């Protein structure tokens, strides 16, 4: 398997689920200290809340849009700590 096809296979597999911090580090090559890992874990947890059903609700209802805006604000706040 070539390097490009291996990468495509990894990315394709990764797109179907949330990566662990270790898997993300392997794919990106980014090494992080414990504080950064904690923030990244929090971001991953928040992002995992945004399911296809929640996205449909965000498109269809005002309450859904408000919820999605709140989740995005939580993510932005966590990213600011990086």
SETORZA-493743 format. One line per field, with one value per atom (N, C-alpha, C, O, CB): atom name; residue number from 1; x, y, z. Coordinates in pm, whole numbers. Each point is the difference from the previous one (the first is absolute). Glycine has a CB too. Layout:
// residues N
atom = (CA | ...)
seq = (NUM | ...)
u = (X | ...)
v = (Y | ...)
w = (Z | ...)
//
This chain:
// residues 82
atom = (N | CA | C | O | CB | N | CA | C | O | CB | N | CA | C | O | CB | N | CA | C | O | CB | N | CA | C | O | CB | N | CA | C | O | CB | N | CA | C | O | CB | N | CA | C | O | CB | N | CA | C | O | CB | N | CA | C | O | CB | N | CA | C | O | CB | N | CA | C | O | CB | N | CA | C | O | CB | N | CA | C | O | CB | N | CA | C | O | CB | N | CA | C | O | CB | N | CA | C | O | CB | N | CA | C | O | CB | N | CA | C | O | CB | N | CA | C | O | CB | N | CA | C | O | CB | N | CA | C | O | CB | N | CA | C | O | CB | N | CA | C | O | CB | N | CA | C | O | CB | N | CA | C | O | CB | N | CA | C | O | CB | N | CA | C | O | CB | N | CA | C | O | CB | N | CA | C | O | CB | N | CA | C | O | CB | N | CA | C | O | CB | N | CA | C | O | CB | N | CA | C | O | CB | N | CA | C | O | CB | N | CA | C | O | CB | N | CA | C | O | CB | N | CA | C | O | CB | N | CA | C | O | CB | N | CA | C | O | CB | N | CA | C | O | CB | N | CA | C | O | CB | N | CA | C | O | CB | N | CA | C | O | CB | N | CA | C | O | CB | N | CA | C | O | CB | N | CA | C | O | CB | N | CA | C | O | CB | N | CA | C | O | CB | N | CA | C | O | CB | N | CA | C | O | CB | N | CA | C | O | CB | N | CA | C | O | CB | N | CA | C | O | CB | N | CA | C | O | CB | N | CA | C | O | CB | N | CA | C | O | CB | N | CA | C | O | CB | N | CA | C | O | CB | N | CA | C | O | CB | N | CA | C | O | CB | N | CA | C | O | CB | N | CA | C | O | CB | N | CA | C | O | CB | N | CA | C | O | CB | N | CA | C | O | CB | N | CA | C | O | CB | N | CA | C | O | CB | N | CA | C | O | CB | N | CA | C | O | CB | N | CA | C | O | CB | N | CA | C | O | CB | N | CA | C | O | CB | N | CA | C | O | CB | N | CA | C | O | CB | N | CA | C | O | CB | N | CA | C | O | CB | N | CA | C | O | CB | N | CA | C | O | CB | N | CA | C | O | CB | N | CA | C | O | CB | N | CA | C | O | CB)
seq = (1 | 1 | 1 | 1 | 1 | 2 | 2 | 2 | 2 | 2 | 3 | 3 | 3 | 3 | 3 | 4 | 4 | 4 | 4 | 4 | 5 | 5 | 5 | 5 | 5 | 6 | 6 | 6 | 6 | 6 | 7 | 7 | 7 | 7 | 7 | 8 | 8 | 8 | 8 | 8 | 9 | 9 | 9 | 9 | 9 | 10 | 10 | 10 | 10 | 10 | 11 | 11 | 11 | 11 | 11 | 12 | 12 | 12 | 12 | 12 | 13 | 13 | 13 | 13 | 13 | 14 | 14 | 14 | 14 | 14 | 15 | 15 | 15 | 15 | 15 | 16 | 16 | 16 | 16 | 16 | 17 | 17 | 17 | 17 | 17 | 18 | 18 | 18 | 18 | 18 | 19 | 19 | 19 | 19 | 19 | 20 | 20 | 20 | 20 | 20 | 21 | 21 | 21 | 21 | 21 | 22 | 22 | 22 | 22 | 22 | 23 | 23 | 23 | 23 | 23 | 24 | 24 | 24 | 24 | 24 | 25 | 25 | 25 | 25 | 25 | 26 | 26 | 26 | 26 | 26 | 27 | 27 | 27 | 27 | 27 | 28 | 28 | 28 | 28 | 28 | 29 | 29 | 29 | 29 | 29 | 30 | 30 | 30 | 30 | 30 | 31 | 31 | 31 | 31 | 31 | 32 | 32 | 32 | 32 | 32 | 33 | 33 | 33 | 33 | 33 | 34 | 34 | 34 | 34 | 34 | 35 | 35 | 35 | 35 | 35 | 36 | 36 | 36 | 36 | 36 | 37 | 37 | 37 | 37 | 37 | 38 | 38 | 38 | 38 | 38 | 39 | 39 | 39 | 39 | 39 | 40 | 40 | 40 | 40 | 40 | 41 | 41 | 41 | 41 | 41 | 42 | 42 | 42 | 42 | 42 | 43 | 43 | 43 | 43 | 43 | 44 | 44 | 44 | 44 | 44 | 45 | 45 | 45 | 45 | 45 | 46 | 46 | 46 | 46 | 46 | 47 | 47 | 47 | 47 | 47 | 48 | 48 | 48 | 48 | 48 | 49 | 49 | 49 | 49 | 49 | 50 | 50 | 50 | 50 | 50 | 51 | 51 | 51 | 51 | 51 | 52 | 52 | 52 | 52 | 52 | 53 | 53 | 53 | 53 | 53 | 54 | 54 | 54 | 54 | 54 | 55 | 55 | 55 | 55 | 55 | 56 | 56 | 56 | 56 | 56 | 57 | 57 | 57 | 57 | 57 | 58 | 58 | 58 | 58 | 58 | 59 | 59 | 59 | 59 | 59 | 60 | 60 | 60 | 60 | 60 | 61 | 61 | 61 | 61 | 61 | 62 | 62 | 62 | 62 | 62 | 63 | 63 | 63 | 63 | 63 | 64 | 64 | 64 | 64 | 64 | 65 | 65 | 65 | 65 | 65 | 66 | 66 | 66 | 66 | 66 | 67 | 67 | 67 | 67 | 67 | 68 | 68 | 68 | 68 | 68 | 69 | 69 | 69 | 69 | 69 | 70 | 70 | 70 | 70 | 70 | 71 | 71 | 71 | 71 | 71 | 72 | 72 | 72 | 72 | 72 | 73 | 73 | 73 | 73 | 73 | 74 | 74 | 74 | 74 | 74 | 75 | 75 | 75 | 75 | 75 | 76 | 76 | 76 | 76 | 76 | 77 | 77 | 77 | 77 | 77 | 78 | 78 | 78 | 78 | 78 | 79 | 79 | 79 | 79 | 79 | 80 | 80 | 80 | 80 | 80 | 81 | 81 | 81 | 81 | 81 | 82 | 82 | 82 | 82 | 82)
u = (86 | -86 | 90 | 94 | -281 | 159 | 79 | -33 | -101 | 109 | 80 | -22 | -131 | -73 | 323 | -280 | -123 | -123 | -95 | 216 | -121 | -117 | -16 | -113 | 138 | 86 | -8 | -65 | -86 | 292 | -162 | -56 | -149 | -80 | 304 | -262 | -141 | -82 | -110 | 176 | -12 | -71 | -18 | -106 | 199 | 11 | -10 | -101 | -81 | 319 | -233 | -93 | -143 | -92 | 273 | -201 | -133 | -56 | -118 | 177 | 25 | -45 | -26 | -95 | 226 | -47 | -13 | -127 | -57 | 305 | -292 | -116 | -130 | -100 | 217 | -116 | -122 | -16 | -102 | 115 | 87 | -10 | 89 | 84 | -133 | 29 | 83 | 131 | 0 | -203 | 313 | 131 | 36 | -41 | 111 | 7 | 57 | 114 | 45 | -109 | 111 | 112 | 124 | 73 | -166 | 116 | 117 | -10 | 98 | -69 | -148 | -19 | 16 | 61 | -216 | 101 | 12 | 147 | 45 | -274 | 302 | 143 | 76 | 88 | -105 | -17 | 67 | -26 | 91 | -113 | -101 | -34 | 58 | 42 | -250 | 211 | 45 | 146 | 62 | -292 | 287 | 138 | 16 | 112 | -44 | -179 | 7 | 15 | -77 | -64 | 241 | 20 | -43 | 27 | 165 | -260 | -56 | 31 | 17 | -199 | 190 | 17 | -135 | -103 | 299 | -195 | -123 | -111 | -117 | 259 | -108 | -103 | -65 | -122 | 247 | -45 | -52 | -86 | -105 | 305 | -155 | -78 | -136 | -101 | 315 | -216 | -127 | -95 | -119 | 239 | -69 | -84 | -48 | -117 | 242 | -36 | -38 | -106 | -94 | 323 | -215 | -100 | -135 | -104 | 284 | -178 | -126 | -63 | -121 | 208 | -5 | -51 | -59 | -107 | 278 | -102 | -49 | -135 | -92 | 329 | -248 | -127 | -114 | -112 | 243 | -100 | -102 | -40 | -119 | 210 | 8 | -30 | -81 | -79 | 289 | -190 | -74 | -150 | -80 | 284 | -242 | -142 | -72 | -123 | 181 | 19 | -60 | -24 | 82 | 34 | -228 | -37 | -83 | -49 | 53 | -20 | -85 | -141 | -58 | 189 | -187 | -133 | 1 | -91 | 41 | 152 | 11 | 17 | -55 | 156 | -25 | 16 | -133 | -30 | 266 | -316 | -133 | -85 | -67 | 81 | -11 | -76 | 48 | -80 | 42 | 169 | 55 | -49 | -20 | 221 | -218 | -48 | -150 | -48 | 229 | -254 | -146 | -63 | -112 | 121 | 60 | -64 | 88 | 123 | -246 | 60 | 73 | 75 | 115 | -287 | 107 | 65 | 124 | 102 | -325 | 214 | 115 | 115 | 116 | -271 | 123 | 104 | 65 | 121 | -244 | 41 | 52 | 93 | 107 | -315 | 167 | 81 | 134 | 105 | -314 | 205 | 122 | 93 | 121 | -247 | 71 | 81 | 67 | 114 | -266 | 79 | 55 | 116 | 102 | -327 | 207 | 105 | 123 | 113 | -286 | 152 | 113 | 73 | 122 | -244 | 49 | 62 | 85 | 108 | -300 | 142 | 77 | 130 | 105 | -318 | 205 | 120 | 99 | 120 | -256 | 87 | 87 | 69 | 118 | -268 | 76 | 56 | 112 | 105 | -328 | 198 | 102 | 122 | 114 | -294 | 157 | 114 | 83 | 121 | -254 | 72 | 73 | 102 | 96 | -295 | 179 | 92 | 122 | 95 | -290 | 193 | 114 | 118 | 103 | -261)
v = (-118 | 118 | 123 | 8 | -131 | 218 | 123 | 88 | -20 | 9 | 107 | 90 | 78 | 19 | 1 | 23 | 76 | -88 | 44 | 102 | -268 | -84 | -40 | -16 | -69 | 67 | -29 | 118 | -18 | -131 | 271 | 120 | 12 | 29 | 84 | -135 | 5 | -102 | 30 | 48 | -197 | -104 | 42 | -22 | -154 | 236 | 45 | 113 | -1 | -67 | 163 | 112 | -48 | 44 | 111 | -245 | -54 | -71 | 15 | -40 | -51 | -70 | 101 | -15 | -190 | 306 | 99 | 83 | 46 | -38 | 10 | 86 | -62 | 70 | 19 | -217 | -66 | -3 | -48 | -89 | 187 | -1 | 110 | 57 | -305 | 277 | 98 | -67 | -110 | 234 | -59 | -57 | 19 | 97 | -52 | -139 | 20 | 100 | 27 | -263 | 290 | 94 | -65 | 63 | 56 | -245 | -68 | -20 | 18 | -133 | 77 | -17 | 133 | 6 | -198 | 298 | 132 | 41 | 53 | 10 | -88 | 35 | -79 | 55 | -3 | -180 | -82 | 55 | 4 | -204 | 242 | 50 | 139 | 30 | -165 | 220 | 138 | 21 | 96 | -24 | -160 | 17 | 103 | 37 | -101 | 112 | 102 | -67 | -89 | 247 | -114 | -50 | 110 | 117 | -270 | 114 | 100 | -35 | -116 | 163 | 57 | -22 | -37 | -3 | 165 | -191 | -46 | 104 | -35 | -107 | 269 | 105 | 8 | 12 | 117 | -135 | 6 | -122 | 11 | 120 | -247 | -123 | 11 | -44 | -89 | 192 | 15 | 90 | -30 | -3 | 143 | 91 | -70 | 11 | 189 | -270 | -72 | -106 | -18 | 59 | -110 | -100 | 66 | -56 | -86 | 260 | 73 | 40 | -14 | 100 | -37 | 39 | -120 | 9 | 175 | -296 | -122 | -40 | -38 | -39 | 86 | -34 | 93 | -44 | -45 | 218 | 97 | -25 | -2 | 172 | -189 | -24 | -126 | -9 | 128 | -218 | -126 | 20 | -83 | -40 | 231 | 30 | 41 | -8 | 76 | -23 | 49 | -119 | -32 | 259 | -291 | -118 | 42 | 113 | -256 | 55 | 34 | 43 | 91 | -253 | 99 | 38 | 142 | 78 | -318 | 273 | 135 | 103 | 110 | -204 | 59 | 91 | 24 | 113 | -192 | -27 | 16 | 95 | 88 | -320 | 213 | 87 | 145 | 93 | -287 | 212 | 135 | 69 | 122 | -196 | -3 | 57 | 29 | 97 | -220 | 38 | 6 | 88 | 49 | -274 | 247 | 72 | 112 | -5 | -203 | 306 | 109 | -54 | 37 | 132 | -256 | -58 | -80 | 3 | -15 | -58 | -76 | 91 | -30 | -146 | 288 | 96 | 61 | 20 | 31 | -23 | 54 | -100 | 36 | 103 | -266 | -104 | -14 | -7 | -114 | 118 | -15 | 120 | -18 | -117 | 254 | 118 | -9 | 42 | 92 | -189 | -19 | -100 | 22 | 31 | -162 | -101 | 58 | -23 | -161 | 259 | 62 | 98 | 10 | -36 | 99 | 92 | -74 | 46 | 112 | -275 | -82 | -47 | 1 | -76 | 35 | -45 | 115 | -18 | -154 | 289 | 117 | 36 | 34 | 50 | -92 | 29 | -99 | 39 | 57 | -223 | -101 | 20 | -12 | -150 | 192 | 21 | 119 | 1 | -102 | 202 | 118 | -35 | 74 | 68 | -254 | -43 | -72 | -25 | 6 | -14 | -72 | 91 | -45 | -112)
w = (0 | 0 | 0 | 79 | 44 | -209 | -5 | 119 | 68 | -318 | 275 | 112 | -16 | 97 | -67 | -151 | -23 | 22 | 64 | -227 | 111 | 19 | 146 | 47 | -281 | 308 | 143 | 72 | 85 | -98 | -23 | 61 | -31 | 89 | -106 | -110 | -38 | 78 | 44 | -273 | 246 | 74 | 146 | 58 | -212 | 213 | 139 | 13 | 93 | -55 | -128 | 6 | -23 | 68 | -149 | -15 | -25 | 122 | 33 | -272 | 306 | 121 | 112 | 77 | -144 | 76 | 106 | -17 | 98 | -77 | -143 | -25 | 52 | 11 | -210 | 230 | 43 | 152 | 50 | -255 | 278 | 146 | 58 | -70 | 68 | 130 | 70 | 36 | 57 | 34 | -122 | 30 | 146 | 63 | -297 | 287 | 132 | -14 | -111 | 188 | 34 | -7 | -60 | -76 | 275 | -165 | -52 | -151 | -72 | 293 | -270 | -144 | -73 | -106 | 150 | 15 | -61 | -6 | -101 | 186 | 21 | 2 | -106 | -66 | 312 | -262 | -101 | -140 | -83 | 232 | -176 | -133 | -25 | -112 | 119 | 96 | -21 | 35 | -47 | 93 | 37 | 42 | 111 | 34 | -261 | 283 | 104 | 136 | 36 | -174 | 213 | 136 | 96 | -23 | -48 | 178 | 91 | 144 | 36 | -200 | 247 | 142 | 62 | -68 | 75 | 123 | 66 | -2 | -17 | 162 | -128 | -1 | -137 | -11 | 188 | -282 | -136 | -28 | -62 | -12 | 119 | -18 | 69 | -54 | 41 | 132 | 72 | -77 | -11 | 230 | -274 | -78 | -126 | -37 | 128 | -158 | -122 | 30 | -77 | -19 | 208 | 38 | 23 | -36 | 140 | -44 | 23 | -133 | -18 | 239 | -314 | -131 | -73 | -60 | 49 | 16 | -65 | 59 | -73 | 29 | 176 | 66 | -40 | -23 | 213 | -199 | -41 | -145 | -32 | 194 | -249 | -142 | -21 | -94 | 36 | 144 | -13 | 22 | -43 | 119 | -10 | 23 | -128 | -9 | 241 | -332 | -124 | -93 | -86 | 110 | -4 | -79 | -121 | -5 | 214 | -306 | -115 | 42 | -60 | -76 | 237 | 47 | 54 | -28 | 83 | 23 | 55 | -111 | 8 | 202 | -313 | -114 | -71 | -39 | 11 | 12 | -62 | 83 | -54 | -43 | 229 | 88 | -11 | 6 | 150 | -170 | -12 | -126 | -1 | 129 | -233 | -125 | 6 | -57 | -66 | 193 | -3 | 108 | -19 | -76 | 206 | 110 | 54 | -11 | 69 | 0 | 65 | 122 | 25 | -106 | 156 | 118 | -41 | 70 | 47 | -229 | -48 | -40 | 28 | -106 | 13 | -38 | 124 | 5 | -218 | 313 | 125 | 68 | 48 | -21 | -24 | 60 | -74 | 64 | 9 | -205 | -77 | 22 | 10 | -182 | 179 | 28 | 136 | 18 | -160 | 239 | 134 | -1 | 64 | 34 | -170 | -10 | -69 | 43 | -50 | -100 | -71 | 91 | -6 | -212 | 302 | 94 | 103 | 37 | -69 | 78 | 93 | -64 | 64 | 46 | -237 | -71 | -16 | 21 | -143 | 85 | -17 | 131 | 2 | -186 | 295 | 130 | 34 | 49 | 25 | -100 | 28 | -91 | 47 | 25 | -200 | -91 | 41 | -23 | -161 | 243 | 44 | 109 | 22 | -80 | 125 | 105 | -54 | 73 | 78 | -279 | -59 | -25 | -49 | -56)
//
